[in-house]
Amino acid sequence: MIIDIVGGGSLGLLYGSRMVLSGQSIRLWCRSMKQVELLRSQGLYISEEGAVTVKLEPHQFEANIIENFSEIWCQRPGDWLLLMTKQKDVLNVCRNYIEGIRSYLHLYHPPGVICFQNGTGHVESIQDILQGWDVYTAITTEGAKRISGYEIFHAGRGDTWIGISGKSNLFITELKRLEIRADSLINGLQQAGFKALLSNDIDEIMYRKLLMNAVINPLTSLWRVTNGQLLDSSQRMG
């Protein structure tokens, strides 16, 4: 199973490194050639509090620039596509690069697409761009901080939910097919040490996270701390 991760930010490097460590075939797609060259020359370092830093050698994974996505994908089609770019960029990425493989899909089955962006509205737009593809929504509470283009710090363990947004519009047989297909990716994430689950109501989880962010983000900005440091001070808890 080949998994394409689009986005060389904190989430992309976190999920990519963990999945490579568990022996899975990962291709990282970055916006800048500078980051691609760093990953190809330096490898990928993942660290976590209380644990030894682990280095992934460059030969253990692939790193490519997103502009070459369709050219490389058609040579070795991937099974899953994890969109881990920011919400403001994801539609352009889908239109300009991902959708480019459509001309090859008479030969290959389209990859399953997982949208990891915060917010609402983008999944429906992605479904419009990638019509006929299986598009899922993912919500995660994993914490990660990108130290550099090839270094990632796993700041906190969390959950990863994957589900079908707007599932009430689907027939039961289609819904079941989508859920069965998602099992392979969920198993891969669990293999990599993530607490990954198939959600029956991903939309509710998404709105709940939006509400939490609406409260937490202003507080972290006000006190200039990370999410995990909010409860470290008795003054802040008061």
Summary of the structure (lengths in Angstrom):
residues: 238
radius of gyration: 18.0
end to end distance: 49.4
largest distance: 61.2
contacts: 723
relative contact order: 0.15
helix: 46%
strand: 24%
